[in-house]
Amino acid sequence: QVQLVESGGGSVQAGGSLRLSCAASRSTDSTDCMGWFRQAPGKEREGVAIIRNGGSFTVYADSVKGRFTISRDNAKNTVVLQMNTLKPEDTAGYYCAAGPVRYPGGWCGLMTDYFNYWGQGTQVTVSS
């Protein structure tokens, strides 16, 4: 089992920045892919950004490209989502996730089904 603990989040005005962090209790094959998803009320959970161990492989949702940056520290089993130029439509519960790489190719994807472990979520609210 892997526990994921998120921190960060909160309320900010449009155009502001927030930083989310997620710490995994241990490193296993199931933490090779780590990332962030979000879910707004009445909507399905959607992928925001994911990163593979090593940090060289990242995927972003089109809606956050150029504004959000994901990074990870493999030695500390942590992943960070830096969110800049926030918009009201970014308002949602943000969830950290971890899962194995996909084969063939050893890639990570922005699909909820690809992830085995989830954090409890942290709220991000952006006001206009």
Contacts in CASP RR format, 6 or more apart in sequence:
PFRMAT RR
TARGET T0000
AUTHOR 0000-0000-0000
METHOD contacts of the structure
MODEL  1
QVQLVESGGGSVQAGGSLRLSCAASRSTDSTDCMGWFRQAPGKEREGVAI
IRNGGSFTVYADSVKGRFTISRDNAKNTVVLQMNTLKPEDTAGYYCAAGP
VRYPGGWCGLMTDYFNYWGQGTQVTVSS
1 25 0 8 1.000
1 117 0 8 1.000
2 24 0 8 1.000
2 25 0 8 1.000
2 26 0 8 1.000
2 28 0 8 1.000
2 30 0 8 1.000
2 31 0 8 1.000
2 98 0 8 1.000
2 116 0 8 1.000
2 117 0 8 1.000
3 24 0 8 1.000
3 25 0 8 1.000
3 117 0 8 1.000
3 119 0 8 1.000
4 22 0 8 1.000
4 23 0 8 1.000
4 24 0 8 1.000
4 25 0 8 1.000
4 96 0 8 1.000
4 97 0 8 1.000
4 98 0 8 1.000
4 117 0 8 1.000
4 118 0 8 1.000
4 119 0 8 1.000
5 22 0 8 1.000
5 23 0 8 1.000
5 25 0 8 1.000
5 119 0 8 1.000
5 120 0 8 1.000
6 20 0 8 1.000
6 21 0 8 1.000
6 22 0 8 1.000
6 94 0 8 1.000
6 95 0 8 1.000
6 96 0 8 1.000
6 119 0 8 1.000
6 120 0 8 1.000
6 121 0 8 1.000
6 122 0 8 1.000
7 20 0 8 1.000
7 21 0 8 1.000
7 22 0 8 1.000
7 23 0 8 1.000
7 122 0 8 1.000
8 18 0 8 1.000
8 19 0 8 1.000
8 20 0 8 1.000
8 21 0 8 1.000
8 122 0 8 1.000
9 18 0 8 1.000
9 19 0 8 1.000
9 20 0 8 1.000
9 94 0 8 1.000
9 122 0 8 1.000
9 123 0 8 1.000
9 124 0 8 1.000
10 18 0 8 1.000
10 122 0 8 1.000
10 123 0 8 1.000
10 124 0 8 1.000
10 125 0 8 1.000
11 125 0 8 1.000
11 126 0 8 1.000
11 127 0 8 1.000
12 18 0 8 1.000
12 86 0 8 1.000
12 124 0 8 1.000
12 125 0 8 1.000
12 126 0 8 1.000
12 127 0 8 1.000
13 126 0 8 1.000
13 127 0 8 1.000
13 128 0 8 1.000
14 86 0 8 1.000
14 87 0 8 1.000
14 88 0 8 1.000
14 126 0 8 1.000
14 127 0 8 1.000
14 128 0 8 1.000
15 84 0 8 1.000
15 85 0 8 1.000
15 86 0 8 1.000
15 87 0 8 1.000
15 126 0 8 1.000
16 84 0 8 1.000
16 85 0 8 1.000
16 86 0 8 1.000
16 126 0 8 1.000
17 82 0 8 1.000
17 83 0 8 1.000
17 84 0 8 1.000
17 85 0 8 1.000
17 86 0 8 1.000
18 83 0 8 1.000
18 86 0 8 1.000
18 124 0 8 1.000
19 80 0 8 1.000
19 81 0 8 1.000
19 82 0 8 1.000
19 83 0 8 1.000
20 36 0 8 1.000
20 80 0 8 1.000
20 81 0 8 1.000
20 83 0 8 1.000
20 94 0 8 1.000
20 96 0 8 1.000
20 122 0 8 1.000
20 124 0 8 1.000
21 78 0 8 1.000
21 79 0 8 1.000
21 80 0 8 1.000
21 81 0 8 1.000
22 34 0 8 1.000
22 35 0 8 1.000
22 36 0 8 1.000
22 78 0 8 1.000
22 79 0 8 1.000
22 80 0 8 1.000
22 81 0 8 1.000
22 96 0 8 1.000
22 119 0 8 1.000
23 76 0 8 1.000
23 77 0 8 1.000
23 78 0 8 1.000
24 31 0 8 1.000
24 34 0 8 1.000
24 77 0 8 1.000
24 78 0 8 1.000
24 79 0 8 1.000
24 98 0 8 1.000
24 117 0 8 1.000
25 77 0 8 1.000
26 77 0 8 1.000
27 53 0 8 1.000
27 74 0 8 1.000
27 77 0 8 1.000
29 100 0 8 1.000
29 101 0 8 1.000
30 98 0 8 1.000
30 99 0 8 1.000
30 100 0 8 1.000
30 116 0 8 1.000
30 117 0 8 1.000
31 53 0 8 1.000
31 77 0 8 1.000
31 98 0 8 1.000
31 99 0 8 1.000
31 117 0 8 1.000
32 52 0 8 1.000
32 53 0 8 1.000
32 99 0 8 1.000
32 100 0 8 1.000
32 101 0 8 1.000
32 108 0 8 1.000
33 50 0 8 1.000
33 51 0 8 1.000
33 52 0 8 1.000
33 53 0 8 1.000
33 98 0 8 1.000
33 99 0 8 1.000
33 100 0 8 1.000
33 101 0 8 1.000
33 102 0 8 1.000
33 108 0 8 1.000
33 109 0 8 1.000
33 114 0 8 1.000
33 115 0 8 1.000
34 50 0 8 1.000
34 51 0 8 1.000
34 53 0 8 1.000
34 72 0 8 1.000
34 79 0 8 1.000
34 96 0 8 1.000
34 97 0 8 1.000
34 98 0 8 1.000
34 99 0 8 1.000
35 48 0 8 1.000
35 49 0 8 1.000
35 50 0 8 1.000
35 51 0 8 1.000
35 70 0 8 1.000
35 79 0 8 1.000
35 81 0 8 1.000
35 96 0 8 1.000
35 97 0 8 1.000
35 98 0 8 1.000
35 115 0 8 1.000
36 47 0 8 1.000
36 48 0 8 1.000
36 49 0 8 1.000
36 50 0 8 1.000
36 70 0 8 1.000
36 79 0 8 1.000
36 81 0 8 1.000
36 94 0 8 1.000
36 95 0 8 1.000
36 96 0 8 1.000
36 97 0 8 1.000
37 45 0 8 1.000
37 46 0 8 1.000
37 47 0 8 1.000
37 48 0 8 1.000
37 94 0 8 1.000
37 95 0 8 1.000
37 97 0 8 1.000
37 112 0 8 1.000
37 115 0 8 1.000
38 45 0 8 1.000
38 46 0 8 1.000
38 47 0 8 1.000
38 48 0 8 1.000
38 90 0 8 1.000
38 92 0 8 1.000
38 93 0 8 1.000
38 94 0 8 1.000
38 95 0 8 1.000
38 124 0 8 1.000
39 45 0 8 1.000
39 46 0 8 1.000
39 92 0 8 1.000
39 93 0 8 1.000
39 95 0 8 1.000
40 91 0 8 1.000
40 92 0 8 1.000
40 93 0 8 1.000
43 92 0 8 1.000
45 95 0 8 1.000
45 112 0 8 1.000
46 61 0 8 1.000
46 110 0 8 1.000
47 61 0 8 1.000
47 110 0 8 1.000
47 111 0 8 1.000
47 112 0 8 1.000
48 60 0 8 1.000
48 61 0 8 1.000
48 64 0 8 1.000
48 68 0 8 1.000
48 81 0 8 1.000
48 94 0 8 1.000
48 110 0 8 1.000
49 58 0 8 1.000
49 59 0 8 1.000
49 60 0 8 1.000
49 61 0 8 1.000
49 64 0 8 1.000
49 68 0 8 1.000
49 69 0 8 1.000
49 70 0 8 1.000
49 81 0 8 1.000
49 110 0 8 1.000
50 58 0 8 1.000
50 59 0 8 1.000
50 70 0 8 1.000
50 97 0 8 1.000
50 108 0 8 1.000
50 109 0 8 1.000
50 110 0 8 1.000
51 57 0 8 1.000
51 58 0 8 1.000
51 70 0 8 1.000
51 71 0 8 1.000
51 72 0 8 1.000
51 79 0 8 1.000
51 108 0 8 1.000
52 58 0 8 1.000
52 101 0 8 1.000
52 106 0 8 1.000
52 107 0 8 1.000
52 108 0 8 1.000
53 72 0 8 1.000
53 74 0 8 1.000
54 72 0 8 1.000
54 74 0 8 1.000
55 71 0 8 1.000
55 72 0 8 1.000
55 74 0 8 1.000
57 107 0 8 1.000
57 108 0 8 1.000
58 70 0 8 1.000
59 108 0 8 1.000
59 109 0 8 1.000
59 110 0 8 1.000
60 66 0 8 1.000
60 68 0 8 1.000
60 70 0 8 1.000
61 110 0 8 1.000
63 89 0 8 1.000
64 83 0 8 1.000
64 90 0 8 1.000
67 83 0 8 1.000
67 84 0 8 1.000
67 85 0 8 1.000
67 86 0 8 1.000
68 81 0 8 1.000
68 82 0 8 1.000
68 83 0 8 1.000
68 84 0 8 1.000
69 81 0 8 1.000
69 82 0 8 1.000
69 84 0 8 1.000
70 79 0 8 1.000
70 80 0 8 1.000
70 81 0 8 1.000
70 82 0 8 1.000
71 79 0 8 1.000
71 80 0 8 1.000
71 82 0 8 1.000
72 78 0 8 1.000
72 79 0 8 1.000
72 80 0 8 1.000
73 79 0 8 1.000
73 80 0 8 1.000
79 96 0 8 1.000
81 94 0 8 1.000
83 90 0 8 1.000
83 124 0 8 1.000
86 124 0 8 1.000
86 126 0 8 1.000
87 126 0 8 1.000
88 126 0 8 1.000
88 127 0 8 1.000
88 128 0 8 1.000
89 126 0 8 1.000
90 124 0 8 1.000
90 126 0 8 1.000
91 124 0 8 1.000
91 125 0 8 1.000
91 126 0 8 1.000
92 123 0 8 1.000
92 124 0 8 1.000
93 121 0 8 1.000
93 122 0 8 1.000
93 123 0 8 1.000
93 124 0 8 1.000
94 121 0 8 1.000
94 122 0 8 1.000
94 123 0 8 1.000
94 124 0 8 1.000
95 118 0 8 1.000
95 119 0 8 1.000
95 120 0 8 1.000
95 121 0 8 1.000
96 118 0 8 1.000
96 119 0 8 1.000
96 121 0 8 1.000
97 112 0 8 1.000
97 115 0 8 1.000
97 117 0 8 1.000
97 118 0 8 1.000
97 119 0 8 1.000
98 115 0 8 1.000
98 116 0 8 1.000
98 117 0 8 1.000
99 108 0 8 1.000
99 114 0 8 1.000
99 115 0 8 1.000
99 116 0 8 1.000
99 117 0 8 1.000
100 116 0 8 1.000
101 107 0 8 1.000
101 108 0 8 1.000
102 108 0 8 1.000
102 109 0 8 1.000
102 114 0 8 1.000
108 114 0 8 1.000
END
